[in-house]
Amino acid sequence: CGGIYDAFDCLDMCCHEPLTCSVACPNSHRFGLLVRDAGGLCPPSIAALEQRDNSALPLYIPVIHHRFARSTPLVESIVGLPTSRVVSLWRHRPNLTAVELRQFFRIIPDARIVLISVAQDHELEKMWRDMLVRDLPGFLARLEIEHITSPNYSIPDDLPRTEGLVNIARIVKASDQLSRAGLSVIPHLNASHERQWRNWTSFLKEHDHLKFVAKEFQTGLASARKAKWHISKLLEMQQRIGRGIHLC
C-alpha cells in the first residue's frame, strides 16, 4: 500500500466492531470476503481493455442528468450521462433500447454518449452488485455507447489503507467486466498516495493502447492544494509512460 507517512498505524483508524464492520479492514470478520470479491489486494491481472482509439473527444462534453425543462431534443453531437441514472432506469425498464435511452433523456437520436460512472458510494455499491449478479455490462453494451468511465470507488484517507487497495482492485475488475462486454472503457485513476500513482503508471505502461483516462475533482480534490498534487502526478505519469493522455 506504500505505507503511512505519519507517526501512527493505519489500524488506529479501526472502528473495533469486527462483527458489523463493512470496511476492508484486516480486523473485520468480512475482510476475506471483501478481498476475494475484489479479486485480491493487488489489482487483478486483466486482458487489454477495450478502448476505441478512433474516437476523438471534444474539450467539453455537457453532462445531462434528466430530460426536464426541455420540450424538444437537445441538439448536441456528444453528451455525458450519469451511469447511475441509466442503471436506475434499467432497473425499472429491463428491456431498454438505445433509441429509448436517447428519447428518455431528450437528446437527438444520433447523439454519441459517454457514460460517467462517478457517483455516491451507495450508488457505486448497487452498480457493483449488478455488475456481478445481473449482467450490467451486457445491458450497457446494447445501448450504443461511445465510452464509459469505470466507477470511482473511494480511496479514503481516514480508513485502513487496505480499503483503498480493495477499491482500486474493484476499479480494475469493473473495467475488465465492462471491456469484456465490448464497451470502450476509460479507466478512472483513483489514488491518494505516491505508491498508488506508481501502480497506475505501471498499469498504463502495460496497457499502452489506452489514450483516455478519468479523474474526479469535485469532492476530495476540490481543495486546490490536493488538486495540484494530483495534477502533478498526472503530468509525471505522462513522462514515465512516454505518451500523452486525454484526461476526462
N, C-alpha and C positions, 0 to 999 in steps of 0.2 A: 504493500500500500504506500510505501515511501516514508513511513514513519511519522512521528509527531515532533514538531519543532519546539513546542513549549515544554515546560518542565512538569508534565503530568502524563499519566497513562490515559489513552482514549477510553478505556473501560471505566474511568472515573465518571463518564457520562452515562453509565448503565443505570436503568431505572430500578434494578434489583427486584423485578417482578417477573421471573423467568417463565412462569406458567401462562401469563397473559400477554407477554411481550410479542409484538408483531414485527420487530426490527431484526435485521440480520446481525444480531449481536451474539458472540460466542457463548454468552450466559443464557440465552433464550433457549427454551426447550424446542423451539421451531427452527433453530439455526440450520440444522442439517437439511430440513425440508426446503427452506428458502434458498440455500446454496444449490441444492440439486435442481430446483425449479428453474434457476437462472442459468444452469449449465456449468456452474463452477464459480470459484472466486476470481479466476482469471477469465478474460473474455474468451468465449469458446472459439475454436478454430473453425472458420467458415469458408465456403467457396467464394469465388469472386462475386461481389454484389452486382446486381443488375443496375446500370445507370446509363440512360440514353446520352450519348456524347454528341449527338447531332442536334440537341435541343438547346437553343440559346435562351437565356432568361434576361428580361429587361432589368434596369436598375431598380425599378419599383413595381411591386405587384400588390394591388388592393386586396385585402382580406375581407370577405363577405361573411357576416355572421348570421344573416337572416334575409328574408325576402320583403320585409315590411317597408312601408313608405315608398314603394315603387309600384307603379301601375303597369309599367312596360319593362321588358327585359333590359338589364344593364348591358350596355354595349362596351364590353372590354374583351380584348382578344385573349387575355390570360388573367385568371383570378386565383386567389388563395381561398380555400375553405377549411375551417377547423375540422380535423379528423374526428374529434369527439362529437361534433354536431352531426356529421354524416353517419357515424356509428349509431348515435342515438336514433336517428331517422330509420336506420336499418332494423333496429330492434322492433319498431312498430310496422315497418314495411319490408319484410324479408326478401321480397321479390323486386325490390327497387332496381330500376334500369338506369343506364347512363342518360337517356333522354329525360326520364322523370326527375333525376337528380338536378339537372340544369333547369327544368321547369320549376321545381320546388324552390330553388334559390333565386329564380327570376333572372337568369343570365342567358345570354344568347346560345342557341343550340350548338354552335361550333366552338364555344369558349374552351380554351385549354385550362386545365385545373391542376393546381399544386395543392395537395393536402398537407396542412400544417398540423403536426402532432404535438405541439406544445399545449399542455393542459394542466389543470389542477391535479394533485396526486390521486384523488378519489376517482377521477375520470380515467387517468392512466391505468389504475388498477383494474377498472372494468374492461378496458381495452386489452390488457394483458390476459385476463381470463378468457375473453372472446377470441384472442389470438390462439390460445391453447386448446379450447374445447368447442368453438363454434365456427372455425374456419373463417375468421375475419379476413385474412389475406385473400382468400378465394373470392369473397364478396367484393372487396375493393378492386380486385383485378377486372371485374366486369364493368366498371364504371368509366372506362376510357380516361384514365388519369395520366397526366403528363409526368408528374413526380409525386413522391410522398416523403416527407421528412420522418425519420424514426422518432419514437416517443422520447421525451426528455425526462426520463426517470431521475429523481432528485439525487444530488450528491451533497448531503447536509454536512455542515461543519460541526454541529452540536450533537452528533451521534457517533457511536463507534465507527471507525473507518471501514470496517467490514461491510457496513450498509452501503457505502459508496461503491465498493468493489462489486457487490452483488448487482447494484443498479447499472453500473457500466456493462457488466456481463449481460444484463437484460436488454440494454440498448442494442448490443451487438446481436443477441439472439433474435430479437424482434426484427431487426434489419434483415437478417438472414431469412426469416419466415416470409416477410413481405417480398423479398427478392425471389424466393423460390416460387412464389405465385405469379411471377412475371412483372411485378411492379418495379418502376425505376426509383431507387431508394437514395435519398440524401441523408447520410448519417449525421446524427446530432452529436456534437462533440461536448458532452457534459464533462466537466472536470473541476476540481477545486485545488489541486496540488500539483507540484512540479512533476512528480512521478506519473501522475495520470496523463499529463500532457505528453510526456515522453512515450507513454504507451500508445496514445492516439497517433503520434508521429510514426511509430513502428507500424501501426495498422495501415496508415496511408501509404507508407513505403511498400508494404506487402500488396495493397490493392492500388496499384499505380495507375489504374484507369480512371479513378474517381476524380471528378472535377468539382462537383458541388458538395459543400458541407453546410451544416446549420449550427447556429448558436443563438441563445436567447439572452436578451439584455434588459428585460422588463422587470424582473423581480430581484434576485440576489445581486445581479450585476448592474442594477440601476445606480449603484454607487459609482461615481466617476473613478475613484481610486481603484476599486476592484475591476471595473471595466477596462481601464488602461492596462492593467497587468495581463488580463486575458487577451487583449488585442496584441500585446507584445508577444505572448505565447503563440498566437496565430501566425504572426509575422515570422517568428523564429521557426515555427514548424514548416512554413513555406521554404525557408532557406535550407532546412535539413532534408526535405524530401526532393528539393531541386526542381520544383514546378509551382506555378501559380494555382490558386484555388479560387472558386467563386463562392463567396460567403453569403448565405441566406440568413 
